[in-house]
Amino acid sequence: MALTVRVVAPDKTVWDSAAEEVILPSTTGQLGILSGHAPLLTALDIGVMRVRPGKEWVAIALMGGFAEVENNEVTILVNGAERGDSIDKETAKTAYSEAEARMSKVSPDDRQATIQARQSLKRARALLQAAGGMI
């Protein structure tokens, strides 16, 4: 029995299809979901979700949100999401390098700037990983 998986961002539905397996970037670590999973509600971190509709995995960069699992339905509501196959790898590499450079220039005493730079780096890392870039 397959899972029904929906990834919904404010501006679009990124994924709405059946899948055999899902791996989510929860705030406490990676979380694997198979059919028959117990009901679950979890917060999602910025990271890469992997979904397997058949033999191949599809990567989707998630920008934080929530996931609910119930009756073989996985509903994922996120702040933003992008399928890995629609991300330009070179653009993602450039964005990651720029985010690393910003992070290294932030003063440790400036807490707000540190948080913003860290979030920017996490988003850039997720996009690069989803595009197939190694970090």
N, C-alpha and C positions, 0 to 999 in steps of 0.2 A: 504494500500500500504506500503510495507516494504522499509527500507533504504538499500542501498548497502554500506557496510563499509569495508574499506581497511586500515590496519595499516602496514606501510612499514618502516622498519629500514634499515640501510646501508647493513647489512649482510643477511637479510631475510624478508619475508613477514610473519608477526605474525598473521594477521587475514585478511581473504578475504571471506566474506559471507554476507548474508542478516541478518538484525536485525530489531527489532521493535522499539528499543530505545537505545540511547547512552548517557552516561554522561562523559564529558571531564573535565580534570583538567586545565582550562585555566589560564592564568596569572592573571586574575581578579576574579577568583573564579570558582566554579563548573558551567558547562554549559550543559544543557539538550537539546538533539536533538531528535525530532520526525519527521515522514514523513510530508512533506509540509513545512518544516522550510525554512525561508528566506535565500537567499544566504549569506554566511558568510566566512570570513577568520580571523583566530585567532591564536595567539601564545599560545603554551601549556607549562605549568610548569612541573616540575618533580612531578609525582603523579600517582594516580590510575585511569584508565579509566574503566568504567563499560559498558558492552554491553549486551543487552538482545535479543538473537535470538529467544527465545520462552518464556517459563515461568520462566526459570532460568537465573540468571545473571552470566556473565563471567568477571572476573577481569583481567586487563592487566596493569602491571607497565610500565609507560612511562617515559622516561628520557629527556623530553623536546622536543619541535619541533613546528610543525604547523598543523592546521587542516583547511580544506576547505569543506564547505557544499554548494552543488548546485544540483538542480534537483534530490533530494532524494539520492544523492551520497555523502558519507562522506569519504574524503581522508585524511589520517593522516600520515604525514611524521615526523619521530622521530629520535633522535640521538641513541636510543636504546629502546628495549621493551622486556618484558618477560611475558608470560601468567602465571597467578597465579597458575594454576594447574600443572605447570612444575617447580615451585620453592619449594625447600625443606624448610619447615617452621623452623626447628631447625637451619639450616645454616643461614637463614635470621635473626632469633633472635640473633644469635651470632654476625653477622655482624652489626646489629643495636646497640647492647651493646658496641661493639668495637668503633663504630662511635660516640656514646655518650661519651665514655671515652676520645677519641681524642678531641672532642669538649670542654670538661671540662678542658683539659690541655693547650689549646691554650691561649696565651697571648692576651689580648684585644688590645694591641698596635701593634700586628702583623696582619695587615689588610689582607694580602694575605693568610696567614695561616687560619685566621678566615673564609674567604670566602670559601676556599677549604674544611675546616672541616664542614661548614654548608651545602655545596653541597653534600658531602659524607653522611652526616646524612639524608638529604632529599632523596637521592637515596636508602639508607638502609631502611628508613621508608616506601617508596613506595613498595619496594620488600616484606617487611614483611606484609604490609597491603594487597597486592595482593595475598599473600600466605594464607591469612585468619587469620593472627596474629593480635591481638588487641593491640593498642598503646594508 
